[in-house]
C-alpha cells in the first residue's frame, strides 16, 4: 500500500476582532464631544450662554475650581451669562487628553482649556484642566458632571 503525503499550504487566517464595548461607546460619544468642544471655543468668545449650556443635562453638576457647584443646565447658562462687565474672551481653545468608557452609557473625558482674556485693558492667559462625564441619554450624549480645576 502506497502512502500518500499531502501538503497543504495554509494561508494565514486573518480575523478582525469586533471592537470592544468600550471602543464602541467612545465612538458613539465622540461626535457629541467634538461638537460641544468646538462650540465651546466659539461660544465662550461670543458670550453665548445658551450654546455653552446646551450640551449639559437638565440635572448636570458643574464644579468650579473653588469648589462652588452649579446645578443644572439652567444654572450653567446663568453662570456663563454672568460674565463680569469689562471682561472679554479674545481666543479660546480646548484640548482633549483622553477618554475612557466606564460602562456602555458613560464616557469620562479629560483635558485642558486655554483662553486669552482682556480685563481692565490688559490681556491675561487663563489655563485650566477639566474632567467631564458624558452620559448617553436616548440617542444623544450629555454632560452630567463637569469638574474644572
C-alpha positions as CSV (number, residue, x, y, z in Angstrom):
1,X,0.0,0.0,0.0
2,X,1.4,3.3,-1.0
3,X,1.4,6.1,1.4
4,X,0.4,9.4,0.2
5,X,1.6,12.6,1.6
6,X,-0.4,15.7,1.2
7,X,0.9,19.2,1.8
8,X,-1.4,21.9,2.4
9,X,-0.3,25.5,2.0
10,X,-2.4,27.2,4.6
11,X,-2.8,30.9,4.1
12,X,-2.7,32.9,7.3
13,X,-6.1,33.3,8.7
14,X,-6.9,36.9,9.4
15,X,-9.7,37.5,11.8
16,X,-10.7,41.0,12.7
17,X,-11.8,41.2,16.2
18,X,-15.0,43.1,16.8
19,X,-14.5,46.4,18.6
20,X,-15.0,46.1,22.4
21,X,-18.0,47.7,24.0
22,X,-15.6,50.4,25.4
23,X,-14.4,51.3,21.8
24,X,-18.0,51.4,20.5
25,X,-19.1,53.5,23.5
26,X,-16.3,56.1,23.0
27,X,-17.0,56.1,19.2
28,X,-20.7,56.8,19.9
29,X,-20.0,59.7,22.2
30,X,-17.1,61.2,20.1
31,X,-19.3,63.3,17.7
32,X,-21.2,64.9,20.6
33,X,-18.0,65.6,22.5
34,X,-16.3,67.0,19.4
35,X,-19.2,69.2,18.5
36,X,-19.6,70.5,22.1
37,X,-15.8,71.3,22.4
38,X,-15.8,73.1,19.0
39,X,-19.0,75.0,20.1
40,X,-17.4,75.9,23.4
41,X,-14.4,77.6,21.8
42,X,-16.7,79.8,19.7
43,X,-19.4,80.4,22.3
44,X,-17.0,81.4,25.1
45,X,-15.6,84.1,22.9
46,X,-19.0,85.4,21.8
47,X,-20.6,85.0,25.3
48,X,-23.4,82.8,24.0
49,X,-24.6,81.3,27.3
50,X,-27.3,79.2,25.6
51,X,-24.8,77.5,23.3
52,X,-22.4,77.0,26.2
53,X,-25.1,75.2,28.3
54,X,-26.7,73.2,25.5
55,X,-24.6,70.0,26.0
56,X,-25.5,69.8,29.7
57,X,-28.2,67.5,31.1
58,X,-31.0,69.2,32.9
59,X,-29.7,67.8,36.2
60,X,-26.0,68.3,35.5
61,X,-23.4,69.5,38.1
62,X,-20.6,71.8,37.2
63,X,-17.9,72.0,39.9
64,X,-15.8,75.2,39.7
65,X,-12.1,75.3,40.7
66,X,-13.0,76.8,44.1
67,X,-15.5,74.0,44.8
68,X,-18.6,76.0,44.0
69,X,-21.2,73.7,42.4
70,X,-23.5,74.9,39.7
71,X,-26.7,72.9,39.4
72,X,-28.5,72.0,36.1
73,X,-28.4,73.3,32.5
74,X,-30.2,76.4,33.6
75,X,-27.6,77.1,36.3
76,X,-24.8,76.6,33.8
77,X,-26.5,79.0,31.4
78,X,-26.9,81.6,34.2
79,X,-23.2,81.2,35.2
80,X,-22.0,81.8,31.7
81,X,-24.4,84.8,31.2
82,X,-22.9,86.5,34.3
83,X,-19.6,87.2,32.8
84,X,-18.1,90.2,34.7
85,X,-18.6,93.6,32.9
86,X,-15.4,94.7,31.2
87,X,-14.2,91.1,30.6
88,X,-13.8,89.9,27.1
89,X,-12.6,86.5,25.9
90,X,-10.4,87.1,22.8
91,X,-9.5,83.5,22.0
92,X,-10.2,80.1,23.4
93,X,-9.1,76.5,22.7
94,X,-9.9,73.2,24.3
95,X,-7.7,70.1,24.1
96,X,-8.9,66.6,25.0
97,X,-6.1,64.5,26.5
98,X,-8.1,61.3,26.9
99,X,-11.4,59.4,27.0
100,X,-12.5,56.2,28.7
101,X,-15.8,54.4,28.8
102,X,-16.7,53.3,32.4
103,X,-19.8,51.5,31.2
104,X,-21.9,51.4,28.0
105,X,-23.6,54.7,28.8
106,X,-20.8,56.8,30.4
107,X,-17.6,58.3,29.0
108,X,-15.1,60.2,31.0
109,X,-13.2,62.9,29.1
110,X,-10.3,65.0,30.4
111,X,-8.1,67.7,29.1
112,X,-7.3,71.4,29.2
113,X,-8.7,74.7,28.1
114,X,-6.9,77.9,27.4
115,X,-8.3,81.4,27.0
116,X,-6.9,84.8,26.3
117,X,-8.9,87.2,28.4
118,X,-8.9,91.0,28.3
119,X,-9.7,92.7,31.6
120,X,-9.2,96.3,32.5
121,X,-7.3,96.9,29.3
122,X,-4.8,94.0,30.0
123,X,-4.6,90.6,28.4
124,X,-4.3,87.5,30.6
125,X,-3.8,83.9,29.7
126,X,-6.1,81.6,31.6
127,X,-5.4,77.9,31.6
128,X,-7.4,75.2,33.3
129,X,-7.8,71.4,33.4
130,X,-11.2,69.6,33.3
131,X,-12.8,66.2,33.8
132,X,-16.2,65.7,32.2
133,X,-18.6,62.9,32.5
134,X,-20.8,62.3,29.4
135,X,-23.9,60.2,29.7
136,X,-25.9,58.6,26.9
137,X,-29.5,59.9,27.1
138,X,-31.6,58.2,24.4
139,X,-29.8,58.9,21.1
140,X,-27.6,61.7,22.4
141,X,-24.8,62.3,24.8
142,X,-25.0,65.0,27.5
143,X,-22.7,66.3,30.2
144,X,-23.8,65.1,33.6
145,X,-20.7,66.2,35.6
146,X,-18.0,68.8,34.7
147,X,-15.2,69.5,37.1
148,X,-12.9,72.5,36.3
149,X,-9.5,72.5,38.0
